[in-house]
Amino acid sequence: MAKKTIADVDVADKTVLMRVDFNVPLDETQAITDDRRVRMALPSINSVLERGGRVILMSHLGRPQGDGNDARFSLKPVAQRLSELLARDVAFASDTVGPDAQAQAAQLRAGESQVLLLENLRFEPGEKQGDTELGQALAAMADVYCNDAFGTCHRTDASMVAVPQAMGTRPKVVGFLVAKEIQYLTDALKNPQRPFVAILGGAKVSDKIAVIKNLISLCDQVLIGGAMAYTFSLAQGGAVGDSLVERDKVGLAEELLAAGGEKLVLPVDTHCGDGFNADCQKQVVPAGQIPDGYEGLDIGPETATRYADIVRQAKTVVWNGPMGVFEMPPFDAGTQAVAQAVAESEGISMIGGGDSAAAVDQLGFADQVSHVSTGGGASLAMLEGRSFAAVDLLDE
């Protein structure tokens, strides 16, 4: 069943505690270099404000170590940018559940349509530990809990699990961003229009074992690219030269080849070079015939054409992981060909987060696909068929 969204809750004169993903990149001057994640949270935030509610926002940023250098992970720059985007004041608490946060949260109750951003959740050791007391302290600030942070939905952090557990009978809902992710990555996978094609790239077979196994059972074809293709090639007795391979995963690749049969589609040629740079000596060779001194850096042109043809005929496409070193021309050609085919496909197209999302955005195709996921790890976990406690706890 679908989860209730923030739109389904009466928020007038209520305080909504909203878990968002403001894990934005900052430069050395603490300036935000890409505010996309902040902008994507605006619909859920505005839904509360426009209906007379108050919002307390919580998020993590980076990986603070508690080593005295954590000031660079402060969310204060995000509060400033959010204030600009909302065209209203955004209060900022200098702690997460400490005296300042408690005082500012209490002050919100007397006002209308106000916004408070708490300091970085990961400044609290209990966040990553899923601490119950931290969850209770956060939950005590609000009347409603809203999860709009898909990128951390696969985690059991306190803000994701302990908080909704501590809310009791108070409303626990998803924001619009998480609702959209669930719609595409869960509902579309349950009843896909066919042909259903998955494209999996990236470096390691080990990162995507469960995904490959699950998608083989669901898809009509699973196309393999990226460096993990060379581990499969090695499993077939091919020569991989100096390519990045997982030699300890060859047995696993053999098992996946046997399980996938004709559904598992591998590259037929490889674009390789004698160094990891754009100026290296390059050649295209048949798959499994990479010479010593060379490494595979992209799928070859014949594979790119073949994959593009398969994708264009698909009615549902899921893509996670680039086909090669897409940030280093000319080894971006395979990823570009696949991205263009996905964009031109008339079917439903879902792009996993991380490098796939970056590639589609960089190549200018983001507006031509059905959905670009905001969470690489979470989208992978969902493609594995895993359930999320952070979502299961929310109201149907």
C-alpha positions, 0 to 999 in steps of 0.5 A: 500500500502507498504511504501517506504523504505530508499533503494528507495531514492537517498541519495548521498550527502544528510543528512538523519535524522533517528529515531532509537530505541537505548533504550538499557539497561545500568548497573550502570557504563553506560555500555550497557548490550545488544546491540541488538537494536543498531545492528538491526539498522545497515542495514538501517544506512549502506544503507545510508553510502554505497550510499554516504549519511550522517546520523543524528541519534535520539533516546530516552533512558529510562525515564529521569525526569529532576530531576538532575539524567538524566546523566545516560540516556545519549546516549554517550555510544551508540555512542561509541558502534555504532562506534565500530560496524560501524568501523568508527567515530560516532560524538556525540552531547551533546544536541538534537537541541541546539547549539552543535547539530546545529553546528555538523549537519551543519558540516556534510553537507561538509563531506561524509558518516558521522554519528552523534548521537544526545543526548537523545530526551527525554531530550527535554520536547517537545518530549513526548508532540509531540511539533511542534517546536521541530519537525521543528528544527529536520526536518531542519537538513535533506534532508530525514526522515527515521523511523526505530524505530518500538518500538515507532511507536504507539506513537505520539512523536515529532520525530515520527509525528511532524518531518515527518509533518515538512518535507513537500515534502522532502522524508519520508520513513521507514527503513528496520526494520519498513518495516519488521514489517509492512510486518509481522504484517500488511500484514500477518494479512490481508491475513493469511494462515490458520489455523491462531492461536494466543497465548496470555499470560501475566498478565492482561486481561485489557492490551489485551482486544482490541487485543483479540476482534480483533483476535477473528474476525480474527483467527481460535483459540485464546489460552489463558495463563498467569495470565489472564487465572485466570480472565477467570477462575473466570468468569466461576465460578472457584476457583483461590486461591491466583492467580493474578486476575483482579476481576473488569474485570470478567464481561469483561471476561464473554463478551469475553467468549461469543464473542469467543465461541469455538475459545477462548481456555482456559487452562484445568490444572494449575501448581500452588505453595504455594509461588512465588518462585522456592522452593515452594510446587507445584501441578498440578490441573484442571483449576478452582480448585486452592486451597486456599493458592496456586497461578497459576504460569503456564499452566499445562502439559495437556494444554501445550501438547494441545496448542503445538498440535494446534500450530504445525498444524497452518499455521500462528501463532502470539504469545504475552505474556508468558504462566507462570513465564518463568524466574522461573523454573519449571514454565517455562515449559508451555512457553517452550512447546509453544515456541518449538511448534512455532519453529517446526511449518512449518507455518509463526510465529510472536512473539510479543516483550517484554516478548515473545521475551525474552522467545524465545531468552532465550530458543534458538528458536529465529532463528527458527521463522519467525519474532521476533518483536522489539516493544512489545507495538507497536506490540500489538497496531498493533494486535489490528488493530490500525493505526499509524500516525507515519507510515501513514505520510510516503511516499507510 
